[in-house]
Every structure is written in C-alpha cells, then in structure tokens.
Amino acid sequence: MSSGDAVGANQGKLLVMSFYPPSADSIWNRASEYGKLAIERYSKQWWPYPYPVATNINGIEGGMEYPMIVFCHNRTTPEGLYSVTDHEFGHTWFPMLVGSNERLYGWQDEGFNTFMNYYNWEAHYPGRHNRRGGAEEYLKYVKSGEPQETIMTPPDRLHDVGQLVYNKPGLGLRLLRDVVLGPDRFDPAFGEYIRRWAYKHPTPADFFRTIEDGVGEDLSWFWRGWFYTTGTIDQAVDSVTVSDSAGVTSRIYLRSVGGIPMPVDLALTIGGGGSIRRKLPVEIWFHGDAYVALVPGDVTGVRIDPDQVLPDVDRSNNQWPQSRP
C-alpha cells in the first residue's frame, strides 16, 4: 500500500504530487508542500518550471532526479526531507533545463543547484545551520591537509567530490552574488544564463561569458582564482603608520596572502574614539598582493572583514594591532 497527496503550484499551472508508504506519513505528509515551495521559489527567482507535473516518490535512493520525477529516501526529520526535496527538484533547472556535461564539469550541475538551495533554506529556516554552499565546511576542507584539487578537475579524479563539485562552487557563486556584484546585478545575469542556454549544453566558458555579458564587467580574476586554482582567501593587515607629523593621513599596509583577490571591507578606529568603514574594490590587487590604503586621520585600529562574510582561512591577521592571547 502507499499514500499520496497533491497540491497545485505556480498559480495552478502544475501539479506537485508525493507517494510514500503509510509508515512515513508523519513526515512525508508535507512532501508535496516542500516540493511546491521549491518549485515556486525557483520559478520566481530564476526561471519558470518547464513541466506540467512534479512527482516525489519515497524510494530506496538517497536522492535522485529525472525530468518531472524525483526519488528521495525516507528522512527522519522534516528538515531532512525539506532539504533533499528542495535539492532534487532544483535539478530541474540544472541539468534538466540547462544541460551540462557532468562527467567533465559536475559543478555546473551540482554546484549551481547547491547555490540555489542555499537561499531556499535561508528562506525556510532563517538562522539555522545551512550546509549548502557553506563557508564552515569549505574552511574545514582547505585546512584538513587533504590533497587540494581545483573545481575544474573532472569529477572521477577528485578526492572530495562533495567539496569540489557541490560545496565550493556553490559558495563561490554566493560570494560573487552577495559580496562582489550584489543581487541586483547578479540575479538578472544568472537568469539570462538559464534563458540563453535552456535545452542546450553550455561549457564553463559559456557560463563565464554570459555572466560577464550580463554585468558588463571582466570577472576573469574571480573565475581564475576560485575555479582554476587551489588558492584561498586570506586578507591581512600588517601595520599602520602616520604619514605626516600632523597626523592628517594614515597609511594602512594590506596584503592578499591566499592567492585569491577579493574586495576589502575595513572597520577603522580613529584617534579620539571615532569609527568609520571603508570598502576597497578588488582592483587594488591587480598590480600585486600588497596595497597601501591612505585614510584621513590618525588610525588607531583596523579590522578586515568585520562582518565575516568572506571564508578567510586565517583571521589571526585580520586586525591591527593584534589582540593579545
């Protein structure tokens, strides 16, 4: 015997259905609701769901996707079922709608989906631990001492598929959206990528080019650092000096240690107790990994990335003067 239910979605344009054994009813009775939430949010934010039905079946597979149907193994918590349902239906966009060569570039499938999943989890469980595209998991990986490989390495040669195919590319797109470009610029470009390459088979170069077309900016520094190298983000402040005897201007000596340049956000303490924020563009690193920022006033304290939005691998060098142990 099996149980099932259904709900309309996208203003009645499609039917979301779920089928499961009665023993799973206590959790799976919300499976159709979770499918509806996933499909409607992705349809609104990125591109409309292209099929008339969506079916979720409680099966033996942990999670597997096909056009219009997904299979999700039984979960023990509502959060677990929500997460896998959201992820498997997210595959409708990648790689069902926008086809990619998963054998060569698995991140164009799983990484893009992980990126989208992050925001759906935040919308449904704000403030709860989010393992999709997470900085915490990425930092554990780069500090683990395990072999480091690039995202562009074919999946069958990777030591850690979870990080290099799913998490790191998902995190990278989050950084590009939320830190480098902003949602107002990134989101239309990402939607254009889906529109331009729907029912086609884009390569990484097609994706990079489409995003740059959409935002009108050369992002080769980001693609190179995050996707083609094993570099990390490690911003540091070495020292601060006053450049004139009147204390009118301070020089802040900054470094990009990890190999991946990123914009710099500074929280500065000025003599007398005042505080200011300064944002420096990524272009400050284009001539090397050292930069001197000139700031009016007597700077007595500096903190880099005060809101901790970057996955900085070493925060011990993020402030000056360094705090005592």
C-alpha positions, 0 to 999 in steps of 0.5 A: 500500500502507499499514500499520496497527496497533491497540491497545485503550484505556480498559480495552478499551472502544475501539479506537485504530487508525493507517494510514500508508504503509510509508515512515513506519513508523519513526515512525508505528509508535507512532501508535496508542500516542500516540493511546491515551495521549491518549485515556486521559489525557483520559478520566481527567482530564476526561471519558470518550471518547464513541466506540467507535473512534479512527482516525489516518490519515497524510494530506496535512493538517497536522492535522485532526479529525472525530468518531472520525477524525483526519488528521495529516501525516507528522512527522519526529520522534516528538515531532512526531507525539506532539504533533499526535496528542495535539492532534487527538484532544483535539478530541474533547472540544472541539468534538466533545463540547462544541460551540462556535461557532468562527467567533465564539469559536475559543478555546473550541475551540482554546484549551481543547484547547491547555490540555489538551495542555499537561499531556499533554506535561508528562506525556510529556516532563517538562522539555522545551520545551512550546509549548502554552499557553506563557508564552515565546511569549505574552511574545514576542507582547505585546512584538513591537509587533504590533497587540494584539487581545483573545481575544474578537475573532472569529477572521477579524479577528485578526492572530495567530490562533495567539496569540489563539485557541490560545496565550493562552487556553490559558495563561490557563486554566493560570494560573487552574488552577495559580496562582489556584484550584489543581487541586483546585478547578479540575479538578472545575469544568472537568469539570462544564463538559464534563458540563453542556454535552456535545452542546450549544453553550455561549457564553463566558458559559456557560463563565464561569458554570459555572466560577464555579458550580463554585468558588463564587467571582466570577472576573469580574476574571480573565475581564475582564482576560485575555479582554476586554482587551489588558492584561498582567501586570506586578507591581512593587515600588517601595520599602520603608520602616520604619514605626516607629523600632523597626523592628517593621513594614515597609511594602512599596509594590506596584503592578499596572502591566499592567492585569491583577490577579493574586495576589502571591507575595513572597520577603522578606529580613529584617534579620539574614539571615532569609527568609520568603514571603508570598502576597497574594490578588488582592483587594488590587487591587480598590480600585486598582493600588497596595497597601501590604503591612505585614510584621513586621520590618525588610525588607531585600529583596523579590522578586515572583514568585520562582518565575516562574510568572506571564508578567510582561512586565517583571521589571526591577521585580520586586525591591527594591532593584534589582540593579545592571547 
